[in-house]
Amino acid sequence: MFTGLIEEVGTVVAMRASDNGTKLEIAAPRAAREMHPGDSIAVNGCCLTLLRQDSRLNLERALRADGRLGGHFVQGHVDCVSRIIAFDRKGADFRLEVELPESSGHYVVSKGSIAVDGISLTVAEVLPGSFAVWIIPHTRRHTNLDRATTGDLVNLEFDILAKYVERMVAPSVTKE
């Protein structure tokens, strides 16, 4: 379990394919100091992802049971990959608009939580075919959003509570 509060932005140093899979080497000096074999880490909000060398990655260690929950519950299970429609400066802040697949639109609500590349964000607007969030300068500066541009792909994880509600309500809706 993660919170969506990014601890460090790492960089892909190398990827090596073998018969046993692919080894991903990430430069992350701060996170590496506190990591131990077997620890979990969210990489751009997911466990596995296809990345290019020199890609910048959002990193977060798993939530400790006695830790503070400052974001929202992020599982590290990416629901879909979507394209950035717009990323514009508005005063001191930035408005980020991301495509929203029609099949997933019901998971996103205004003022609800969403993880974008593992970053816990609050939905500001739900639009036909997209949603928007506001990014404060600190978040932009301390995540991989500092280099994000229109057309880039991002990992989305919808709020787990919405998925549970859907699962619990679905049987009663189909009975009618």
Secondary structure, DSSP 8 states (H G I E B T S, - for coil): -B-S---EEEEEEEEEEETTEEEEEEE-HHHHHH--TT--EEETTBS-----TT-EEEEEE---TTS---S--B-S---EEEEEEEEEEETTEEEEEEE--GGGGGG--TT-EEEETTEEEEEEEEETTEEEEEE-HHHHHTSGGGG--TT-EEEEEE-HHHHHHHHHHHHHHHH-
